């Protein structure tokens, strides 16, 4: 697939929470690697991200490579964590208040790098990091230029791609991802970070990483999105921010049917 007359590569950096004895616990210090120095593994890298674990995959050029990289790196991350810990498939973790209050500043700190709203171009407000709640993203990285830089023209391309992602990835996610808590506080419609190689789409939770079928669906949705670029402007005439931010499944289905957007299992 192509965008801007360049071949597109797709990466991801999902986050996951862990439990011990049935309760959410901090993953801080459980594996090597952090935000500034991820620990390399085959097909990607792993790291601690605050109270969660994160893994990054090498960018993929096709669906088979994408699925392989996610499953390969996630498996290696699991192998690094002691067996008395349980990996959770929940995107929102509510920590015991007393336990949370005893964590270090480094553990509870939310990401220091800003992200933005594709519709306004403004910086998003960070959630309150004092609350004992954390959410796990399933961020998608879409790259279309090898030697890029962050100028105004590139930022506008990023915002355009992210708005399309809201239709092809954000709307369908409402139907398979029932976690409304995360959407109410983090990863809302149009959430992105510009990258020199392309863009990071930050609206999705980690719900899509837990089955091969969902991995395939996410990648194929991006393929269809890029193949239908000529229809984006028509889509953009419809404001879908509230539909995603409020997890409105009824309106999501209406728009999915109107624009013939694929849904998981459909």
Buried (B, 14 or more C-beta within 10 A) or exposed (E): BEBEEEEBBBBBBBBBBBBEEEEBBBBBEBBBBBEEEBBEBEBBBBBBBBBBBBBBBBBBEEBEBBBBBBBBBBEBBBEBBEEEBBBBEBBBBBBEEEEBEEBEEEBBEEBEEEBBBBBEEEEBEEBEEEEBBBBBBBBBBBBBBEEBEEEEEBBEBBBBBBBBBBBBBBBBBBBBBEBEBBBBBBBBBBBBBBBEBBBBBBBBBBBBBBEEEBBBBBBBBBBEBBEBBEBBEEBBEEEBBEBBBBBBEEBBBBBBEEBEBBBBEE
